[in-house]
């Protein structure tokens, strides 16, 4: 039987510890040279805007973060390179040589619907340790959360029709394709065309043929026949190499009549990758049904996104499933997620000292202090009502009345009667004193959990156009602290 550490070892075979912004190291040496190098601090990782002006995001990437922290170390080659830059003293380089993460990391479960400004990850660690992991945390969470969110929107638009992730050839390199497929699966796609993602993450892999396959044969029918002989029970043919309705479709019907059906098989599907998909799919469906091929599915691809899918369905397109490429794996419409990692408090002799970032841009003002995050559900309907940020020493008693406050305005508040709501803590312990304590779920478990949690959101939040803004509110104690700190800053400036 595997030990706990072996069972939950998510290390990348590569050492990615040096994949960080250079200033993480220059700042860290300054900390190291100061008297406060072992000061305990907290950081929050959060974001400010939902992708595509939507109503939510899908949190993803935690498993990769776990592997990164498990494998975080600096090799002799890393130390030699840093020494060659003539920027770091030997004491600091020796510190890096023996570096390990010894702090606490709490996070929301992967697959959870999340919202702006709430901490997706909370880190409490020595200052250098918390600083050094910043870049990796952001690059992983920003990427996978972005793609999982886009996938969820596309799956939502498909209204139960299967979505296949076809984006590897448009992805921004190998990791983007592989982890993009993983994130898309969390978002609800049925499978991926990326074979490595299937191998590494046990995602169903899908794929049929390219136009080049058909062009390599003497005739379109010969290509279809060769494929059917190899995969008689999984044969989907591509119709639009030459002429969808006047060549591809007749040859597909001929394949069914002359080879598949006589041998006890049937054509699984036909795919179109160009043209007016609404018109073509209706014509194809009509002819397939007239030839007794009602079980043959129609698959479409070609620059699909949630809006085009929504339009096709509203036009009555006869589509069974869809392959989506660059608009999914690159989130082409909103290619940047925009997560940030901000200092929220420092600790001196176990006393929490809150920190706040102030900006003339109101959306960039941070929520200070070491915080907890709760999701509040309506007891009767089971639907999520709001997320609540509190200071670490506050308790939420669901039997008592609860007033939650807008993040900047005390007059904007809502009181929930005691007994009418349920509360769930969203931040779960992942690392405690550097040790992994989290029972990491499988990808299929994450996907199922995500579907369940989205079922607990009101439909108005899921709208593509002008969605209802989900409440992410503060406790009175946290709001009072924030406003008082802002007032102090104002007074210092005057």
Order of alpha helices (4+ residues) and beta strands (2+ residues): alpha-alpha-beta-beta-alpha-alpha-alpha-beta-beta-beta-alpha-alpha-beta-alpha-beta-alpha-alpha-alpha-beta-alpha-beta-alpha-beta-alpha-beta-alpha-beta-beta-beta-beta-beta-beta-beta-beta-beta-alpha-beta-alpha
